[in-house]
Amino acid sequence: MLLERKILRVRASVLFFVLIFSGTAYAAGPVVHIISVSGTVEPGMAAYLKRVVSSLEKDESAILVFAMNTFGGRVDAAFDIVETICTVPRQRTIAYVEKKAISAGTLIALSAGSLIMKENTLIGDCAPMIQTSEGHKEAGEKTQTVLRAQFRTLAKRNNYSQVLAESMVSKSMEVYKITRGTHSEYMDKTQWQELSEKEKKKITGKSTIVSQGELLTMDDKEAFELGFSRQSVTTLDQALGVLGYGSCKKVYITENWSENFVRWIQPFLPILMILGIGAVYTEIKAPGFGIPGLVGIICLGLVFFNQYLVGLANYTEILVFIIGFLLLGMEMFVLPGFGMAGISAIIVLAAGLVLSFQDFVLPDPSLPWQSNLMINNLGLVMGSAFGALVVSMSVVRFALPKLSKVIKGPYLDATLQDSHAESTEASGICAGDQGISLTTLRPSGKVRIRDRKVDAVTQGNFIDPATPVRVAQITAGHIIVETIMEKREK
């Protein structure tokens, strides 16, 4: 019995240490962080991914899996996201195309060290588009050149075909698959034409992969065949198994409430700007401080708070706005009329609004879309200001007068045109009262009536001082007097 107890104790001790060491090994192993990349690519998404990646980039055990489901969006936001992802060693980043990664989403997906796609998903078609008066149009060669350079950089980083990567951007490219014995490679039409006849004779096969006038867009099987995707899978767990992380701990990361709110409110910023500017204008035109002023502060505050959270507005924009409001206050309360202070205030406030919608002051010539973005921001601010002016003038002209019919008064419904008090009535003087002239009346002067010194006029004749007078009549507040002698003669 004693021997059996000792054996059981030894077994329990061994099991205890095994559990401890296995738990320690599991805890020290890689942890897979599943990061949702869903919706429109815009500054809110860039801020969210920057927060997540910054918190994990120094953790060497963290594997970052970007679950892609986006049709794309803004080029500047996509470039910011690519820069953020590239701060992490490529062996720790994976792009998993869960549904689609189109346009700017393709750029983000190719920035990860590995790409794996779910069955029946798509990737590609990254032609840059700009908004014109005639609608959306493909951006010019200047913009496409920058994008192609970025795609080449990512292709070199992750061992993809550079030509195929570039063909996702420009329709002018025609790409062939060239076979030389057992070796295959991809080249565009220009490279093919530059080959010598001797080199062309060595080629055993040639097929067109991307025709001129088309953009490379791939499903999961085509992406695998062309060397982009590691494999087509049916689930995320299968994808992790293919990459060697099937048994690792998984942590799912999504946007927090503030990031959700920022992305939700982004489309409504022009409306908030119109309401905010209009409400402030209405408050300036109305006496005191009331509901319009509070509404204006809340709306403009939401605009600046949103832009601050996505990293576009910072202390520079806040300082610009403070200067603008100081100039506006100087124009309103210090300087008369409307002059340089008012014009300067308008320019400074407009500049602050424009800067809060972009992460640069002046466009970089090497990034052509920044010029288009600045023009769009100027149009947004000017359009919002004009809309605010129309709305606020309509409120002051039509809404405020009707407010008195809804809110209980008291209110003055009649004018004061006939409401005046006669000074003579207030003093108790009436026709027939007698007094004495104090000054010469030529024909106006001073008289004393009932111990009161008042102004009086005659009917044309002069009256000397110390002459007894009588009030003949009172007209429109004027006391008309005559001498008592004149009264007797009449």
VOSEZA-100164 format. One line per field, with one value per residue (C-alpha): residue number from 1; residue in one letter; x, y, z. Coordinates in nm, 2 decimals. Layout:
num <- NUM;...
residuo <- A;...
px <- X;...
py <- Y;...
pz <- Z;...
This chain:
num <- 1;2;3;4;5;6;7;8;9;10;11;12;13;14;15;16;17;18;19;20;21;22;23;24;25;26;27;28;29;30;31;32;33;34;35;36;37;38;39;40;41;42;43;44;45;46;47;48;49;50;51;52;53;54;55;56;57;58;59;60;61;62;63;64;65;66;67;68;69;70;71;72;73;74;75;76;77;78;79;80;81;82;83;84;85;86;87;88;89;90;91;92;93;94;95;96;97;98;99;100;101;102;103;104;105;106;107;108;109;110;111;112;113;114;115;116;117;118;119;120;121;122;123;124;125;126;127;128;129;130;131;132;133;134;135;136;137;138;139;140;141;142;143;144;145;146;147;148;149;150;151;152;153;154;155;156;157;158;159;160;161;162;163;164;165;166;167;168;169;170;171;172;173;174;175;176;177;178;179;180;181;182;183;184;185;186;187;188;189;190;191;192;193;194;195;196;197;198;199;200;201;202;203;204;205;206;207;208;209;210;211;212;213;214;215;216;217;218;219;220;221;222;223;224;225;226;227;228;229;230;231;232;233;234;235;236;237;238;239;240;241;242;243;244;245;246;247;248;249;250;251;252;253;254;255;256;257;258;259;260;261;262;263;264;265;266;267;268;269;270;271;272;273;274;275;276;277;278;279;280;281;282;283;284;285;286;287;288;289;290;291;292;293;294;295;296;297;298;299;300;301;302;303;304;305;306;307;308;309;310;311;312;313;314;315;316;317;318;319;320;321;322;323;324;325;326;327;328;329;330;331;332;333;334;335;336;337;338;339;340;341;342;343;344;345;346;347;348;349;350;351;352;353;354;355;356;357;358;359;360;361;362;363;364;365;366;367;368;369;370;371;372;373;374;375;376;377;378;379;380;381;382;383;384;385;386;387;388;389;390;391;392;393;394;395;396;397;398;399;400;401;402;403;404;405;406;407;408;409;410;411;412;413;414;415;416;417;418;419;420;421;422;423;424;425;426;427;428;429;430;431;432;433;434;435;436;437;438;439;440;441;442;443;444;445;446;447;448;449;450;451;452;453;454;455;456;457;458;459;460;461;462;463;464;465;466;467;468;469;470;471;472;473;474;475;476;477;478;479;480;481;482;483;484;485;486;487;488;489;490
residuo <- M;L;L;E;R;K;I;L;R;V;R;A;S;V;L;F;F;V;L;I;F;S;G;T;A;Y;A;A;G;P;V;V;H;I;I;S;V;S;G;T;V;E;P;G;M;A;A;Y;L;K;R;V;V;S;S;L;E;K;D;E;S;A;I;L;V;F;A;M;N;T;F;G;G;R;V;D;A;A;F;D;I;V;E;T;I;C;T;V;P;R;Q;R;T;I;A;Y;V;E;K;K;A;I;S;A;G;T;L;I;A;L;S;A;G;S;L;I;M;K;E;N;T;L;I;G;D;C;A;P;M;I;Q;T;S;E;G;H;K;E;A;G;E;K;T;Q;T;V;L;R;A;Q;F;R;T;L;A;K;R;N;N;Y;S;Q;V;L;A;E;S;M;V;S;K;S;M;E;V;Y;K;I;T;R;G;T;H;S;E;Y;M;D;K;T;Q;W;Q;E;L;S;E;K;E;K;K;K;I;T;G;K;S;T;I;V;S;Q;G;E;L;L;T;M;D;D;K;E;A;F;E;L;G;F;S;R;Q;S;V;T;T;L;D;Q;A;L;G;V;L;G;Y;G;S;C;K;K;V;Y;I;T;E;N;W;S;E;N;F;V;R;W;I;Q;P;F;L;P;I;L;M;I;L;G;I;G;A;V;Y;T;E;I;K;A;P;G;F;G;I;P;G;L;V;G;I;I;C;L;G;L;V;F;F;N;Q;Y;L;V;G;L;A;N;Y;T;E;I;L;V;F;I;I;G;F;L;L;L;G;M;E;M;F;V;L;P;G;F;G;M;A;G;I;S;A;I;I;V;L;A;A;G;L;V;L;S;F;Q;D;F;V;L;P;D;P;S;L;P;W;Q;S;N;L;M;I;N;N;L;G;L;V;M;G;S;A;F;G;A;L;V;V;S;M;S;V;V;R;F;A;L;P;K;L;S;K;V;I;K;G;P;Y;L;D;A;T;L;Q;D;S;H;A;E;S;T;E;A;S;G;I;C;A;G;D;Q;G;I;S;L;T;T;L;R;P;S;G;K;V;R;I;R;D;R;K;V;D;A;V;T;Q;G;N;F;I;D;P;A;T;P;V;R;V;A;Q;I;T;A;G;H;I;I;V;E;T;I;M;E;K;R;E;K
px <- 0.00;0.27;0.45;0.13;0.08;0.43;0.38;0.05;0.23;0.51;0.25;0.06;0.38;0.48;0.13;0.13;0.46;0.36;0.04;0.24;0.50;0.24;0.04;0.35;0.44;0.08;0.08;0.42;0.31;0.17;-0.16;-0.37;-0.54;-0.83;-0.88;-1.19;-1.13;-1.49;-1.67;-1.55;-1.18;-1.17;-0.98;-1.19;-1.08;-0.72;-0.74;-0.89;-0.62;-0.34;-0.47;-0.48;-0.15;0.03;-0.08;0.04;0.35;0.59;0.44;0.65;0.40;0.11;0.00;-0.21;-0.48;-0.67;-1.02;-1.10;-1.45;-1.44;-1.51;-1.24;-1.25;-1.01;-0.66;-0.50;-0.66;-0.54;-0.18;-0.20;-0.32;-0.05;0.21;0.07;0.07;0.43;0.56;0.50;0.74;0.58;0.60;0.35;0.09;-0.18;-0.46;-0.76;-1.01;-1.34;-1.57;-1.40;-1.10;-1.16;-0.98;-0.82;-0.89;-0.65;-0.37;-0.43;-0.45;-0.12;0.06;0.03;0.31;0.07;-0.26;-0.52;-0.87;-1.20;-1.37;-1.57;-1.41;-1.26;-0.95;-0.82;-0.95;-0.76;-0.81;-0.80;-1.13;-1.19;-1.51;-1.56;-1.85;-1.94;-1.94;-1.67;-1.38;-1.06;-0.76;-0.49;-0.15;0.01;-0.20;-0.17;0.21;0.22;-0.02;0.18;0.49;0.32;0.20;0.55;0.69;0.45;0.50;0.88;0.82;0.60;0.74;0.44;0.46;0.53;0.37;0.05;0.03;0.06;-0.21;-0.46;-0.41;-0.38;-0.61;-0.34;-0.13;-0.14;0.02;0.14;0.24;0.56;0.69;1.05;1.08;0.96;1.00;0.71;0.71;0.48;0.57;0.38;0.35;0.64;0.87;0.76;0.83;1.18;1.28;1.52;1.42;1.67;1.51;1.16;1.26;1.34;0.98;0.77;0.44;0.27;-0.08;-0.26;-0.35;-0.47;-0.60;-0.55;-0.84;-0.90;-0.80;-0.67;-0.95;-0.91;-1.13;-0.97;-0.86;-0.71;-0.52;-0.38;-0.27;-0.11;0.09;-0.09;-0.30;-0.15;-0.46;-0.84;-1.02;-1.37;-1.33;-1.09;-0.99;-0.89;-0.69;-0.51;-0.44;-0.28;-0.06;0.04;-0.16;-0.45;-0.40;-0.31;-0.53;-0.75;-0.85;-1.12;-1.07;-1.34;-1.39;-1.48;-1.79;-1.61;-1.46;-1.80;-1.96;-1.69;-1.74;-2.12;-2.12;-1.87;-2.13;-2.33;-2.05;-2.16;-2.51;-2.36;-2.15;-2.46;-2.66;-2.37;-2.27;-2.64;-2.72;-2.42;-2.53;-2.89;-2.76;-2.55;-2.86;-3.08;-3.04;-2.90;-2.78;-3.03;-3.11;-2.95;-2.61;-2.62;-2.71;-2.43;-2.17;-2.29;-2.29;-1.95;-1.81;-1.91;-1.74;-1.41;-1.43;-1.48;-1.19;-0.97;-1.04;-0.96;-0.63;-0.70;-0.76;-0.51;-0.40;-0.31;-0.67;-0.79;-0.56;-0.67;-1.03;-0.96;-0.79;-1.09;-1.34;-1.13;-1.12;-1.50;-1.55;-1.33;-1.54;-1.87;-1.79;-1.48;-1.47;-1.77;-1.91;-1.76;-1.40;-1.07;-1.13;-1.45;-1.30;-1.00;-1.22;-1.41;-1.09;-0.93;-1.24;-1.28;-0.91;-0.95;-1.25;-1.06;-0.75;-0.97;-1.07;-0.72;-0.39;-0.17;-0.16;-0.05;-0.08;0.23;0.31;0.42;0.07;-0.17;-0.49;-0.41;-0.49;-0.83;-0.89;-0.82;-1.05;-1.33;-1.28;-1.29;-1.61;-1.75;-1.68;-1.80;-2.11;-2.19;-2.13;-2.37;-2.63;-2.60;-2.65;-2.97;-3.10;-3.02;-3.17;-3.49;-3.51;-3.46;-3.71;-3.99;-3.95;-3.87;-4.17;-4.41;-4.26;-4.46;-4.78;-4.66;-4.50;-4.71;-4.64;-4.71;-4.63;-4.70;-4.94;-4.99;-4.75;-4.68;-4.75;-5.05;-4.93;-4.77;-4.82;-4.87;-4.63;-4.90;-5.14;-4.88;-4.83;-5.21;-5.22;-5.54;-5.70;-5.82;-5.54;-5.37;-5.01;-4.73;-4.46;-4.11;-3.93;-4.01;-4.23;-4.11;-4.33;-4.20;-4.06;-4.11;-4.42;-4.52;-4.86;-4.97;-4.62;-4.48;-4.23;-4.32;-4.25;-4.52;-4.59;-4.81;-5.03;-4.78;-4.76;-4.48;-4.54;-4.31;-4.18;-4.40;-4.72;-5.03;-5.12;-5.39;-5.37;-5.57;-5.54;-5.32;-5.23;-4.99;-4.83;-4.77;-4.91;-5.05;-5.10;-5.24;-5.24;-5.54;-5.58;-5.62;-5.88;-6.08;-6.07;-6.20
py <- 0.00;0.24;0.18;0.24;0.57;0.68;0.59;0.79;1.09;1.07;1.05;1.34;1.55;1.47;1.55;1.88;1.99;1.88;2.09;2.39;2.37;2.30;2.60;2.82;2.71;2.78;3.12;3.20;3.09;3.31;3.48;3.55;3.88;3.89;4.26;4.35;4.57;4.63;4.92;5.22;5.30;5.65;5.84;5.68;5.33;5.45;5.59;5.26;5.04;5.27;5.24;4.86;4.80;5.05;4.85;4.52;4.60;4.56;4.23;3.97;3.70;3.88;3.76;4.02;3.89;4.16;4.02;4.21;4.31;4.64;4.80;5.06;5.43;5.72;5.68;5.90;5.68;5.36;5.50;5.57;5.22;5.06;5.27;5.15;4.78;4.80;4.90;4.54;4.27;4.11;3.75;3.87;4.01;3.82;3.95;3.72;3.82;3.72;3.87;4.12;4.35;4.59;4.91;5.06;4.74;4.56;4.80;4.72;4.34;4.34;4.53;4.23;3.97;3.68;3.68;3.40;3.41;3.25;3.07;3.29;3.62;3.89;4.12;4.38;4.67;4.96;5.23;5.57;5.77;6.14;6.35;6.59;6.81;6.52;6.26;6.01;5.97;5.77;5.98;6.08;5.92;6.14;5.98;5.63;5.65;5.71;5.42;5.18;5.27;5.18;4.85;4.77;4.84;4.60;4.34;4.35;4.33;4.02;3.85;3.91;3.98;4.35;4.36;4.19;4.42;4.73;4.60;4.64;5.02;5.10;4.99;5.08;4.77;4.44;4.15;3.82;3.49;3.38;3.02;2.92;2.55;2.49;2.85;3.10;3.47;3.77;4.07;4.36;4.45;4.70;4.44;4.19;4.42;4.50;4.13;4.04;3.78;3.54;3.56;3.52;3.20;3.05;3.11;2.80;2.95;3.29;3.37;3.70;3.74;4.10;4.26;4.62;4.83;4.60;4.60;4.28;4.15;3.80;3.55;3.33;3.06;3.31;3.48;3.15;3.06;3.40;3.37;3.62;3.40;3.12;2.90;2.91;2.81;2.79;2.92;3.14;2.84;2.65;2.96;2.97;2.60;2.64;2.92;2.71;2.89;2.65;2.57;2.92;3.14;3.38;3.73;3.92;4.30;4.54;4.91;5.06;5.27;5.60;5.47;5.34;5.68;5.87;5.65;5.67;6.05;6.11;6.13;6.39;6.63;6.87;6.89;6.95;7.23;7.39;7.37;7.49;7.79;7.88;7.86;8.08;8.34;8.33;8.37;8.68;8.83;8.76;8.93;8.74;8.38;8.09;7.77;7.87;7.94;7.61;7.42;7.59;7.50;7.14;7.09;7.26;7.08;6.74;6.83;6.92;6.63;6.39;6.52;6.53;6.16;6.05;6.24;6.52;6.80;6.89;7.19;7.38;7.38;7.47;7.77;7.88;7.88;8.07;8.34;8.35;8.39;8.66;8.85;8.81;8.94;9.24;9.31;9.28;9.46;9.69;9.81;9.98;9.86;9.57;9.59;9.41;9.23;9.08;8.97;8.83;8.64;8.48;8.38;8.23;8.03;7.89;7.80;7.62;7.42;7.32;7.21;7.01;6.79;6.70;6.59;6.84;7.22;7.25;6.96;6.76;6.76;6.39;6.30;6.43;6.33;6.58;6.87;6.71;6.66;7.02;7.14;6.91;7.04;7.40;7.33;7.15;7.44;7.71;7.52;7.46;7.83;7.93;7.68;7.80;8.16;8.07;7.86;8.11;8.41;8.20;8.13;8.49;8.61;8.35;8.11;8.35;8.58;8.28;8.16;8.41;8.24;7.91;8.03;8.21;8.58;8.85;9.01;9.36;9.30;9.67;9.95;10.25;10.50;10.66;10.58;10.90;11.09;11.47;11.65;11.90;11.63;11.49;11.84;11.90;12.22;12.28;12.56;12.86;12.84;13.18;13.26;13.51;13.53;13.48;13.57;13.75;13.52;13.58;13.38;13.11;13.14;13.05;13.11;13.02;12.85;12.70;12.74;12.54;12.67;12.55;12.63;12.82;12.99;13.27;13.29;13.52;13.84;13.91;13.91;14.10;13.95;13.98;14.00;13.81;13.53;13.28;12.93;12.96;12.60;12.30;12.14;11.84;11.90;12.28;12.53;12.83;13.14;13.49;13.80;13.85;14.19;14.01;13.78;14.07;14.25;13.94
pz <- 0.00;0.09;-0.24;-0.44;-0.26;-0.35;-0.71;-0.72;-0.57;-0.83;-1.11;-0.97;-0.94;-1.30;-1.43;-1.23;-1.38;-1.73;-1.70;-1.58;-1.86;-2.13;-2.01;-2.01;-2.36;-2.48;-2.32;-2.48;-2.83;-3.10;-3.05;-3.36;-3.36;-3.62;-3.72;-3.90;-4.21;-4.33;-4.51;-4.69;-4.67;-4.52;-4.24;-3.97;-4.08;-4.10;-3.74;-3.61;-3.77;-3.66;-3.30;-3.32;-3.50;-3.28;-2.97;-3.12;-3.33;-3.04;-2.93;-3.11;-3.03;-3.20;-3.55;-3.73;-3.96;-4.15;-4.24;-4.56;-4.68;-4.87;-5.20;-5.14;-5.08;-5.04;-5.18;-4.90;-4.63;-4.81;-4.82;-4.45;-4.37;-4.59;-4.41;-4.07;-4.17;-4.31;-3.96;-3.86;-3.98;-4.29;-4.14;-3.88;-4.11;-4.30;-4.53;-4.53;-4.80;-4.63;-4.90;-5.12;-5.14;-5.43;-5.53;-5.22;-5.04;-5.28;-5.19;-4.82;-4.88;-5.08;-4.80;-4.57;-4.57;-4.68;-4.87;-4.84;-4.99;-4.91;-5.19;-5.44;-5.32;-5.54;-5.54;-5.78;-6.00;-5.83;-6.10;-5.92;-5.98;-5.94;-5.91;-6.20;-6.32;-6.56;-6.28;-6.18;-6.42;-6.42;-6.29;-6.52;-6.57;-6.31;-6.03;-6.19;-6.19;-5.81;-5.75;-5.98;-5.79;-5.46;-5.61;-5.73;-5.39;-5.22;-5.49;-5.43;-5.05;-5.08;-5.39;-5.62;-5.99;-6.03;-6.38;-6.26;-5.96;-6.18;-6.42;-6.14;-6.18;-6.55;-6.83;-7.09;-6.99;-7.17;-6.98;-7.12;-6.95;-7.11;-7.08;-7.15;-7.10;-6.74;-6.63;-6.66;-6.61;-6.67;-6.89;-7.04;-7.41;-7.39;-7.24;-7.50;-7.79;-7.65;-7.67;-7.95;-8.21;-8.06;-7.72;-7.87;-8.03;-7.69;-7.58;-7.59;-7.48;-7.47;-7.34;-7.27;-6.90;-6.90;-7.23;-7.30;-7.18;-6.88;-6.52;-6.35;-6.12;-5.98;-5.80;-5.53;-5.78;-6.03;-5.75;-5.64;-6.00;-6.05;-5.73;-5.51;-5.28;-5.08;-5.11;-5.15;-4.82;-4.69;-4.34;-4.13;-3.92;-4.24;-4.35;-4.01;-4.04;-4.38;-4.24;-3.94;-3.67;-3.64;-3.28;-3.17;-2.94;-3.14;-3.04;-3.24;-3.27;-3.39;-3.37;-3.04;-2.98;-3.05;-3.37;-3.48;-3.40;-3.59;-3.90;-3.87;-3.85;-4.13;-4.41;-4.21;-4.16;-4.44;-4.29;-3.94;-4.09;-4.25;-3.93;-3.71;-3.92;-3.98;-3.61;-3.51;-3.76;-3.63;-3.28;-3.38;-3.53;-3.23;-2.89;-2.59;-2.60;-2.66;-2.84;-3.18;-3.02;-2.83;-3.15;-3.34;-3.07;-3.06;-3.44;-3.50;-3.20;-3.34;-3.67;-3.50;-3.26;-3.54;-3.74;-3.43;-3.36;-3.72;-3.70;-3.95;-3.71;-3.44;-3.23;-3.54;-3.66;-3.31;-3.30;-3.64;-3.53;-3.21;-3.42;-3.66;-3.38;-3.21;-3.54;-3.57;-3.22;-3.29;-3.60;-3.41;-3.08;-3.14;-3.50;-3.66;-3.99;-4.19;-4.28;-4.29;-3.95;-4.08;-4.41;-4.24;-3.99;-4.28;-4.46;-4.14;-4.04;-4.39;-4.39;-4.06;-4.18;-4.50;-4.30;-4.06;-4.35;-4.47;-4.32;-4.51;-4.55;-4.92;-5.17;-5.23;-5.61;-5.58;-5.45;-5.72;-5.54;-5.27;-5.51;-5.59;-5.22;-5.14;-5.42;-5.29;-4.93;-5.05;-5.24;-4.93;-4.70;-4.94;-5.02;-4.66;-4.58;-4.86;-4.75;-4.39;-4.50;-4.69;-4.40;-4.13;-4.33;-4.39;-4.02;-3.92;-4.18;-4.16;-3.86;-3.58;-3.64;-3.64;-3.32;-3.12;-3.24;-3.09;-2.76;-2.51;-2.46;-2.36;-2.70;-2.85;-3.13;-3.22;-3.31;-3.08;-3.36;-3.17;-2.82;-2.68;-2.36;-2.38;-2.14;-2.07;-1.96;-1.73;-1.58;-1.54;-1.76;-1.96;-2.17;-1.96;-1.70;-1.63;-1.57;-1.64;-1.91;-1.78;-2.10;-2.42;-2.64;-3.01;-3.05;-2.82;-2.47;-2.10;-1.89;-1.54;-1.50;-1.17;-1.03;-1.32;-1.56;-1.91;-2.28;-2.46;-2.80;-2.91;-3.21;-3.39;-3.18;-2.93;-2.55;-2.32;-1.99;-1.68;-1.89;-1.76;-2.00;-2.05;-2.21;-2.53;-2.65;-2.64;-2.97;-3.03;-2.70;-2.76;-2.51;-2.70;-2.49;-2.53;-2.31;-2.09;-2.25;-2.59;-2.44;-2.31;-2.65;-2.82
